[in-house]
Amino acid sequence: MGCIGQDDKGEVLENEVRKAGVIGNFFRDAKTPTGTCAVVIKGKERTLCANIAASACFPMSHLKKNMHFLESASIIYSTSFFITSNFEALIEIGKYCAKENKPFAFNLSAVFLLMFNKD
C-alpha cells in the first residue's frame, strides 16, 4: 500500500507494479503529484534526493478500508520511509501483526528517519 498522485508518474508506477505481479493497492491523491527520486552513484557509494510528494499523504482511511489485504499476507514488509507517510498507520500495522502473530519486516536502511519518532 502507498499513496501516488493522479498523474502519469503514478500510472506508470501502478502499471509496473502490476506487471511484476504485485497488488499495489495505492491510494490516489488528487491534490499531490506522485513522488520522484534522483539517484547519484559513484563507485560503491550512492545517495538519493527524494521529493516524497504524494507518498507523504497516505490516509489512515485507506488502511482501515484495506486491512483485509493484510489478513491474506504471509509476511508484512515496510520500508522505514513509511514513517514519513503515516506514522499512525505504521503503528496500527505493527499492532495488527503482533496481535495476529504475523511476521512484520521493517527495513531500517534509512536510519535517519528513525530520529523523527524516537518514542
VOPAGU-2260 file (C-alpha; in pm, 1 decimal, decimal comma):
REM VOPAGU-2260
SITE   aa  ch    i         X         Y         Z
SITE  MET   A    0       0,0       0,0       0,0
SITE  GLY   A    1     106,2     352,5     -58,4
SITE  CYS   A    2      -4,3     684,5    -198,6
SITE  ILE   A    3      50,1     815,3    -551,1
SITE  GLY   A    4     -79,9    1115,1    -740,0
SITE  GLN   A    5    -342,5    1108,9   -1011,7
SITE  ASP   A    6     -81,0    1169,1   -1279,6
SITE  ASP   A    7     131,1     997,5   -1545,1
SITE  LYS   A    8     407,0     900,6   -1298,9
SITE  GLY   A    9     154,4     736,9   -1069,3
SITE  GLU   A   10       3,9     549,4   -1361,3
SITE  VAL   A   11     347,1     423,6   -1470,7
SITE  LEU   A   12     427,5     308,3   -1116,9
SITE  GLU   A   13      93,3     133,7   -1079,4
SITE  ASN   A   14     131,2     -41,6   -1416,7
SITE  GLU   A   15     488,7    -157,4   -1348,9
SITE  VAL   A   16     395,2    -291,8   -1006,2
SITE  ARG   A   17     102,1    -479,0   -1161,4
SITE  LYS   A   18     326,5    -620,0   -1438,9
SITE  ALA   A   19     559,6    -752,4   -1167,3
SITE  GLY   A   20     267,2    -945,1   -1020,1
SITE  VAL   A   21     226,5    -725,1    -712,2
SITE  ILE   A   22    -102,7    -582,4    -591,6
SITE  GLY   A   23      -1,5    -222,9    -515,6
SITE  ASN   A   24    -333,0    -110,5    -370,2
SITE  PHE   A   25    -236,9     255,8    -396,1
SITE  PHE   A   26    -442,3     547,8    -271,7
SITE  ARG   A   27    -457,0     810,3    -547,6
SITE  ASP   A   28    -426,5    1164,8    -413,2
SITE  ALA   A   29    -597,0    1419,6    -640,6
SITE  LYS   A   30    -409,3    1719,5    -497,3
SITE  THR   A   31     -48,9    1598,9    -478,7
SITE  PRO   A   32     174,9    1461,7    -755,6
SITE  THR   A   33     347,0    1125,2    -736,4
SITE  GLY   A   34     683,0    1143,6    -561,5
SITE  THR   A   35    1010,1    1123,4    -750,1
SITE  CYS   A   36    1366,0    1032,3    -660,3
SITE  ALA   A   37    1704,3    1103,8    -817,4
SITE  VAL   A   38    1992,7     863,7    -753,9
SITE  VAL   A   39    2361,6     954,1    -778,6
SITE  ILE   A   40    2606,7     662,0    -787,9
SITE  LYS   A   41    2984,2     694,7    -769,8
SITE  GLY   A   42    3175,9     372,5    -735,6
SITE  LYS   A   43    3026,5     183,7    -441,3
SITE  GLU   A   44    2864,2     493,9    -292,2
SITE  ARG   A   45    2512,6     616,5    -364,3
SITE  THR   A   46    2288,2     893,6    -249,8
SITE  LEU   A   47    1922,4     970,0    -303,6
SITE  CYS   A   48    1741,8    1300,2    -339,3
SITE  ALA   A   49    1369,0    1246,7    -295,9
SITE  ASN   A   50    1062,0    1457,0    -348,1
SITE  ILE   A   51     821,8    1243,6    -141,8
SITE  ALA   A   52     513,7    1439,2    -255,8
SITE  ALA   A   53     203,5    1211,8    -255,3
SITE  SER   A   54     379,8     935,1     -64,0
SITE  ALA   A   55     354,9    1161,1     243,1
SITE  CYS   A   56     -25,4    1179,4     204,1
SITE  PHE   A   57    -122,8     818,8     281,6
SITE  PRO   A   58    -457,5     842,5     465,2
SITE  MET   A   59    -549,8     625,7     762,8
SITE  SER   A   60    -889,8     570,6     599,5
SITE  HIS   A   61    -721,2     381,7     312,9
SITE  LEU   A   62    -551,7     145,9     557,3
SITE  LYS   A   63    -872,4      83,3     753,5
SITE  LYS   A   64   -1065,9      14,8     432,4
SITE  ASN   A   65    -798,4    -230,7     313,1
SITE  MET   A   66    -691,8    -418,1     627,0
SITE  HIS   A   67    -828,7    -737,9     469,7
SITE  PHE   A   68    -524,8    -740,1     238,7
SITE  LEU   A   69    -304,1    -790,2     544,5
SITE  GLU   A   70    -505,1   -1095,1     650,2
SITE  SER   A   71    -403,7   -1293,6     341,3
SITE  ALA   A   72     -36,3   -1189,5     354,9
SITE  SER   A   73     216,7   -1435,9     496,8
SITE  ILE   A   74     455,5   -1151,0     587,5
SITE  ILE   A   75     411,4    -773,7     609,8
SITE  TYR   A   76     702,8    -558,1     489,4
SITE  SER   A   77     757,8    -185,4     518,5
SITE  THR   A   78    1045,1      45,1     444,1
SITE  SER   A   79    1139,2     299,7     707,3
SITE  PHE   A   80    1031,7     568,6     458,9
SITE  PHE   A   81     672,1     492,4     556,6
SITE  ILE   A   82     745,8     671,2     885,9
SITE  THR   A   83     705,1     998,6     695,4
SITE  SER   A   84     396,5     878,4     507,3
SITE  ASN   A   85     174,4     796,1     802,5
SITE  PHE   A   86     336,2     700,9    1131,5
SITE  GLU   A   87      -3,7     622,2    1286,2
SITE  ALA   A   88     -75,6     369,6    1008,1
SITE  LEU   A   89     265,0     208,6    1059,7
SITE  ILE   A   90     193,8     164,5    1432,1
SITE  GLU   A   91    -151,1      21,6    1350,1
SITE  ILE   A   92       5,9    -233,9    1115,0
SITE  GLY   A   93     264,0    -326,1    1379,6
SITE  LYS   A   94      -8,2    -380,1    1638,7
SITE  TYR   A   95    -207,5    -591,1    1392,8
SITE  CYS   A   96      96,6    -810,0    1320,0
SITE  ALA   A   97     169,9    -854,9    1690,8
SITE  LYS   A   98    -190,9    -947,8    1766,5
SITE  GLU   A   99    -211,3   -1193,9    1474,7
SITE  ASN   A  100     141,4   -1331,0    1530,3
SITE  LYS   A  101     226,8   -1230,7    1172,6
SITE  PRO   A  102     588,8   -1152,6    1075,7
SITE  PHE   A  103     650,0    -780,5    1021,7
SITE  ALA   A  104     971,0    -696,5     834,3
SITE  PHE   A  105    1085,3    -338,2     873,0
SITE  ASN   A  106    1373,2    -208,5     659,7
SITE  LEU   A  107    1595,8      24,3     861,7
SITE  SER   A  108    1823,4     130,5     575,1
SITE  ALA   A  109    1717,1     495,5     612,9
SITE  VAL   A  110    1821,1     519,2     977,5
SITE  PHE   A  111    1794,2     899,5     982,5
SITE  LEU   A  112    1414,7     863,4     958,1
SITE  LEU   A  113    1406,0     697,5    1299,5
SITE  MET   A  114    1526,8    1023,7    1454,2
SITE  PHE   A  115    1185,0    1182,0    1383,7
SITE  ASN   A  116     991,9     934,9    1602,2
SITE  LYS   A  117    1214,8     825,0    1886,6
SITE  ASP   A  118     925,6     731,0    2114,0
